Amino acid sequence: MKMSPEYTKAQERMQPGVITSDGFLGDDTRPIVDIIAADEQMITKLGLDFETMCSLMHRLIDEGRKGLGEPVTVQNSWVVRVDEARGFLASPFDDGIFRKINVELELAPNGKPTGEKILYSELSLHLIEKHHFFQGKGSPFRLDPAQAKKVLRL
C-alpha cells in the first residue's frame, strides 16, 4: 500500500498533541500503511475476520454500558467495564467524531476473571473496523491482534 495524501494527513493528525495528548502511534516510526499491512497479515494468520471481531466488540460495549461504570459479567465469559467521559474525539482519518468511551474487557470463562485483558475505545474500534488500524506499537490504545483473539475467544 502506498502513502496517499489522505494517509499522510491522517498520520500527521496521529501525532501526540494533535487529537490526543499521546497520539496514536506510540513509539512506532513506521508509516501507517506499513502498520496496517502488518496487522492485516497478522489478522489473516490468526484466522480472524474484522467483521466478526468488531461486531463482538460493539456488542460488548453495549452490554458494558448497562453497568453505568461498574463491571458487568457478559455471557459468563467476560467482565466488561465501560467508562464514559464528557467530550468527543475526532478520527485522524477525518471521517467521524466519537464519544470518549473506554472499554476494559477481561476474559472470565465461567465467570472467573483470568487477568487477560484488552482496552479499547469507541474511536479505536472505529479505526480497526473502517481502516484496519490497530494503532502503533507503544500507543496506550494499541490493540494487539493476538491478545484480542485470546480475550474475545475467537
C-alpha positions as CSV (number, residue, x, y, z in Angstrom):
1,M,0.0,0.0,0.0
2,K,1.2,3.5,-0.8
3,M,1.1,6.6,1.4
4,S,-1.6,8.6,-0.3
5,P,-2.3,12.2,0.6
6,E,-5.2,11.0,2.8
7,Y,-2.9,8.6,4.7
8,T,-0.2,11.3,5.1
9,K,-2.8,13.8,6.5
10,A,-4.1,11.1,8.9
11,Q,-0.6,10.2,10.1
12,E,0.0,13.9,10.8
13,R,-3.2,14.0,12.9
14,M,-2.0,11.0,14.8
15,Q,1.0,12.8,16.3
16,P,1.0,13.5,20.0
17,G,-0.9,16.6,21.0
18,V,-3.0,16.9,17.8
19,I,-6.1,14.9,18.7
20,T,-5.0,13.2,21.9
21,S,-2.1,14.0,24.2
22,D,-0.4,10.7,23.5
23,G,-1.3,10.4,19.8
24,F,-2.0,7.1,18.0
25,L,1.5,5.9,17.0
26,G,3.3,5.2,20.3
27,D,6.9,4.7,19.6
28,D,6.2,3.1,16.2
29,T,8.1,5.0,13.5
30,R,6.7,3.1,10.5
31,P,4.3,4.8,8.0
32,I,0.7,3.9,8.9
33,V,0.2,2.0,5.7
34,D,3.0,-0.4,6.9
35,I,1.4,-0.7,10.4
36,I,-1.9,-1.5,8.8
37,A,-0.4,-4.0,6.3
38,A,1.4,-5.8,9.2
39,D,-1.7,-6.0,11.3
40,E,-3.8,-7.2,8.3
41,Q,-1.3,-10.0,7.8
42,M,-1.5,-10.9,11.5
43,I,-5.3,-11.0,11.4
44,T,-5.2,-13.4,8.5
45,K,-2.5,-15.6,10.1
46,L,-4.6,-15.7,13.3
47,G,-7.7,-16.8,11.3
48,L,-9.7,-13.7,12.4
49,D,-12.0,-11.5,10.4
50,F,-12.6,-7.9,11.0
51,E,-16.4,-8.0,10.8
52,T,-16.8,-10.8,13.4
53,M,-14.3,-9.3,15.8
54,C,-15.7,-5.7,15.5
55,S,-19.3,-6.9,15.8
56,L,-18.5,-8.7,19.1
57,M,-16.6,-5.7,20.4
58,H,-19.6,-3.4,19.7
59,R,-22.0,-5.9,21.5
60,L,-19.6,-5.9,24.5
61,I,-19.6,-2.1,24.6
62,D,-23.4,-2.1,24.6
63,E,-23.6,-4.7,27.3
64,G,-20.9,-3.0,29.4
65,R,-22.7,0.4,29.3
66,K,-25.6,-1.2,31.2
67,G,-23.3,-1.3,34.2
68,L,-23.1,2.5,34.3
69,G,-19.3,2.4,35.0
70,E,-19.4,-0.7,37.1
71,P,-18.1,-4.1,35.9
72,V,-20.7,-6.3,34.2
73,T,-20.3,-10.0,33.5
74,V,-21.4,-10.8,30.0
75,Q,-22.3,-14.3,28.8
76,N,-20.4,-15.8,31.7
77,S,-17.3,-15.2,29.5
78,W,-16.2,-11.6,30.1
79,V,-16.1,-8.9,32.7
80,V,-16.7,-5.6,30.9
81,R,-16.3,-2.1,32.4
82,V,-17.2,0.9,30.3
83,D,-16.2,4.4,31.3
84,E,-17.6,7.4,29.6
85,A,-16.2,10.9,29.8
86,R,-17.5,14.2,28.6
87,G,-16.5,15.3,25.2
88,F,-15.6,13.8,21.8
89,L,-12.6,12.8,19.8
90,A,-12.2,13.2,16.1
91,S,-10.9,10.4,13.9
92,P,-7.5,11.1,12.5
93,F,-8.9,10.0,9.1
94,D,-11.3,12.9,9.3
95,D,-14.3,10.5,9.0
96,G,-16.2,11.0,12.2
97,I,-16.4,12.2,15.8
98,F,-16.6,9.8,18.7
99,R,-17.7,9.9,22.3
100,K,-15.0,9.3,24.9
101,I,-15.9,5.8,25.8
102,N,-13.3,3.4,27.1
103,V,-13.8,-0.3,27.5
104,E,-11.8,-2.6,29.7
105,L,-12.6,-6.2,28.8
106,E,-11.3,-9.1,30.8
107,L,-11.6,-12.8,29.9
108,A,-13.7,-14.6,32.5
109,P,-14.6,-18.2,31.5
110,N,-17.3,-19.5,33.7
111,G,-17.5,-16.0,35.3
112,K,-13.9,-16.3,36.7
113,P,-11.6,-13.4,35.7
114,T,-8.3,-14.6,34.3
115,G,-6.3,-11.3,34.3
116,E,-6.2,-11.4,30.5
117,K,-7.5,-8.0,29.3
118,I,-7.8,-5.7,26.4
119,L,-8.5,-2.0,26.4
120,Y,-10.3,-0.2,23.6
121,S,-12.3,2.9,22.9
122,E,-15.2,3.8,20.7
123,L,-12.7,5.6,18.4
124,S,-10.1,2.8,18.4
125,L,-12.9,0.3,17.4
126,H,-13.8,2.6,14.5
127,L,-10.2,2.7,13.4
128,I,-10.0,-1.1,13.4
129,E,-13.4,-1.5,11.8
130,K,-13.1,1.0,9.0
131,H,-9.3,1.4,8.4
132,H,-7.8,-1.9,9.9
133,F,-5.7,0.4,12.1
134,F,-4.9,-1.1,15.5
135,Q,-2.6,1.9,16.3
136,G,1.2,1.9,16.6
137,K,3.3,-0.2,18.9
138,G,3.6,1.6,22.3
139,S,0.3,3.5,21.9
140,P,-1.9,3.3,25.0
141,F,-4.8,2.1,23.0
142,R,-2.9,-0.2,20.7
143,L,-4.9,-3.5,20.4
144,D,-2.6,-6.4,19.8
145,P,-4.5,-8.8,17.4
146,A,-3.2,-11.9,19.2
147,Q,-4.3,-10.6,22.6
148,A,-7.7,-9.6,21.1
149,K,-8.2,-13.2,19.7
150,K,-7.4,-14.7,23.1
151,V,-9.6,-12.3,25.1
152,L,-12.5,-12.3,22.6
153,R,-12.4,-16.1,22.4
154,L,-12.3,-16.0,18.6
